[in-house]
Amino acid sequence: MQSIKTVGVVGTGVIGASWTALFLSRGLRVLVSDPAPGAKDRLFVYLQDSWPMLKQLGLHSDASISNCTFVGESLGDHCSEVDFIQENVPERPDLKRNLFALLDAKAKKNVVIASSSSGIPSSQFISECQNPERVLIGHPFNPPHLMPLVEVVPHDKTNSYTVDTAMSFYKAMGKSPVLVNQECPGFVANRLQAALAREAYSLVHRGIVSAEACDICVTTGIGLRWAFTGPFMTNVLGGGGGKDGFHRLITHLGPGVQRWIEDMDAHAFGFGENEIEELDKSVQHMLESTDIASVESQRDRGLVELIKSKKAAPASS
């Protein structure tokens, strides 16, 4: 990891700007490109706003926003200067296909090119690359400068050097990278999130619960618990702990859960326009008394404290 001193970041939307903040906080030099008008100014405002929370998590001795250089619309002419590339352009395979062909042609040998794609497997945009073995997915959870998770998803031509380098790099950035063994649409975390969200949408659309109450069920119940024990370990503990805890709980609850799932399938939310409009009414009612900026700020402050707490007790993470 000592060989990675400079990172290239392509795209300065929410994800790209957040990655930039993280890389800078770890003492790296970052070269950033984005063709959007005003991208440079928005990026540096974001960096200034996010820096205080990164300080709370601990900055590298070489960390400085001044280590960020905005190189313009394209990273192409600066690829020879970077040791790792993190791409963050919109979720369009055609756009990514052209971009990765350019980055692959310009980047130094053995430089890993990672995509922050949230659901498109890299096999769908590497057809024009001469060195597809150095491309993979490095999908973060938003915001990347705070959330530890990164899903590392190779395609069938990605070599082991690329996978090992990406895993080591993200760990060095303080992340918790997870290797996803096979490509699938949406990868893992977003699929889990989508499954929960679909049922939440269904329950609200059916009038069983309001959007606000549904959110409370997650934030004060399962979400709070899952911050420390995921679904499998939660089942182990729910089954009394020990090596037979998981099997005991699943055997006990299985028949009941099967009936719940059958009802879920029978009333699955269909994402039709009328369904979405009806669902949005409950969301708008919730937002009438909500300050979105305050919610986001409270979330980020809470994340910082939770991350610090988990670092202090790694055995429970």
N, C-alpha and C positions, 0 to 999 in steps of 0.2 A: 504494500500500500504506500510505501514511501515514494514510489514512482509516480503517483497521482498527485500532482501539485496544482494543476489547472483544469478546471471543468468548463466545458462548453454547454450552455443552456440555450435551447432553441424554443422561443415562445415565452412571453411574459404575462400570460393570463394568470388567473388565481394560482394554478398549480406551478407554473414556471417561476413566478415571482417567489412563491413559498420555498421551492427547491433552492433558488438563488440565495435566499436568506439563510437557509440551513447550511449550504456549502460555505458561505462566508463566515458563519458562526464557528465553523470547524477549522478556520484558518486557511482556507483554500483561496486561490485566485479564480475568478469566474468571468468568463467572456460570454456576453449575452446578446442575442439577436432577436429582432421582431420587426416585421414590416408595417405594423399597425401605426397610424399617426398618434403621436403622444405617448407611445409605449415607454420610452425612456423616462419621461417625467413621472408617469404612473408607477413605474418600477421603483424609483428611488424614494417616492413617498411611501410606498409599501414597506421598503426596507427600513426606513426610519421608524415607521409605526410598529413593526414587528420586533425591532431590536431589543426593547426593554424586556419582553418576555423571554427572548433567547438569553439575555443576561441572567435571568433567574434560573435557567436551566444549566448555565455555565458556558462561558465562551472560551475558545482556544486562545492561547497567549498571542497568536498572530491574527486573531479575528479582527476584521475591520471592513466597514462598508466601502471604504476607499479601494479595496481589492477587487471591486466590481467594475468592469469596463463594458459599456454598451457599444457594440461594434457595428450597429446598423441593421439593415434589413436581412442580411444573410451571414451565417457563420462560415460559409464556404471558404472565403479567402483567409480565414483564421484557424481552420481546422488543424493546420500543422503545429499550432501552439498548444493544443489541448491534449489531455491525457485520458479523458473520459467525457462522453457526450450524453446529456439527458434531454430528450426531445419532448415537447409539450404542445404540439400544434393540434388543431381541432380533429375530432374523430371522423376523418374522411380517408379511406384507404388510398384514393387516388393522390391526395395531397401528400400523405406519408410516403407513398411509393416513390414519387419524384424526389422528395426531400432525402429519403434514405439512400437513394442512388447517388445523390450529390455528396452527402456526408461520407458515404463509404468510399467514393472516389477520391476525396480530399483528405480524409483523416489518416494519421500515421498508422503504420502496421501495429496490430494488436490492441489498438484503442477500441474499447467496448462502446457500442452505440446502443443505448437503452431508451425505450419508448415508455412514456407515462400513460400510454393508452389504457383506458379504463374498461375496455371490453373487446377490442379488436385484436385477435392474435397476430403476432408479428409475421407469421407465414403468409398473411394476406397482403403484405406490402414490401416483401424483400425480393420480388422477382427481377428487379433491375439492378440488384446489388452484385458486385463481383466477389464480395467476401461476406456472404450471408451468415457464415459461422460466427461472426462477432456481433450479431444483432440478437437482442432479446427484449422482453418486456421487463421494466422496472416500475411497476404500478404502485404509487403511494396511496395512502388514505389522506383526505383533505382535512386540515392543512398540513402538507408534508414537513414544515419546519417544526411542528409540534407532535403530530401523530407518528408513532414509531413504526407502524406496519409498512412493509414494502413487499409486494408479491413479485417474485422473480420467476418469469415464465419463459423458458426457452422454446424454440420451435425444433423440429426434428433434425435440422442441420446445425444448430448451435453447438459449438464445441465445449468441452469441459473447462478449458481455460477461461472462456468468456463467462460461464456460469460461476466458477470459483472466484474470478476477479470481481464480478458484480456483487456476489454475496459478501465477500470480504470488504469491499468498498462501502457498502451500505452499513455493515456492522461498524466500520470505522467512523461512520457519520452518526453513530449512536442509534441506528435504526434496528428494528427487529425483522430482518428479511425472512421470508418463507419461500421455500422452493416449491413451485407447483410443477408436478411431474409431467403433466400432459396439458396441451392447449385445450381450452374450451371457451366458448363465448362468455364474456363477463368474468372469467377466472373464478376465484373462490369467494372473497369477501363480498363483492358486489352481488354475487348470486345469493349468498346467505341473506344479505340486506334486502334484496329484491323479494325473496320468499316471505320475509317478515312484513315488508311493506305491502305486498299484494294482499295479505290477509288483513292488515290494518285498513287498507282501502275498502275491502269488502265489508268489514265490520261497521265502518262508518257509513258506507253507502247503504247498507241494510237498515241503518237507524239503530243499531244495537248499542252504539256508543258514539260520543262526539269526537271530533279530531283532537280537541284539547285533552279530553279524558283518556283517549288512546295513548297520546304522548306521555301522559302521567304514568300510565301503566308500564311503559317502557323505562322512563327515566328514574322512577322510584322503585321499580321492581326488577325485571329481568336485566335491563341495561346496567343497573347499578351492580348487580351480582356478576354479570358477564365481564365487567371491567377487571375482575380478578380471577374468575374461573370460567372458562368457555363452556359450551354445551356438554362436552364429554366429561370434563372434570366436575361440572355441576351435577351431572347424573351420578357420578361416582359418590360424591358427598351426599346426594339425596338418597342414595341406596344404603347409607350408613357407613360409607367409606370402606377402606380395605380393598383387596384385589377382586372381590366378588360384588362390590357395590354397584358397578355399572350394570352387570348382568341381572342382579336382583331387581333394580329399579325398572329396567326395560321389560323384564318378564312380568312384573307386577302391573305396570301402567300400559303395556303394549295394547291389549284389547281395547281399552278406553281411548287411547290416542288414535287407534285405527278408526274409530267412529268419528272422532273430531276431524280427522283428515278427510274422511268421506264427505262430511258436511262442508268442509272447506272447498273441496273439489266441486261440489254441487253448486256452490255460491261464489265461485272464483270471480274476481273482478276482471272485467273484459277490456278495459281501457278504451271503450267507445267514447265518442265526443259527449254524448248525453250523460254517460256515467261520470266522466271527468267533471262536467259542469256541476252535477249534483254534489259530487264529492267536494269540489272547491267551495261550495257554499259553507260547509262546516269549517273549512280552513279559514275562509274570510271572517267568519264569526270569531274564531280564535284570535285572529290578527287585529281585531278592532281594539283590543286592550293590550296590544303587545308592541313594545319598542324593539324593532329588529336589531338595531345597532347594539342595544344593551344586551340582548340575548346572545349575540355573537361575542361580545366582549366578555360576558360572564362565562360563556362556554370556554373561551381560550384561557381565561384565568383559572377556571376549574381544571382544565386539561393539564396546565402547568403543575398545579398542586398534586393532581392525581399521578402524573408521571414521576414527580419527585418522590411521592410516597411509594410507588411501585419499585423505583430504583433502590430505595432504602430497605425494601423487603422482597428481594428477587425470588425467594422460594415460593411466594404467593402469586407471582406474576404468571 
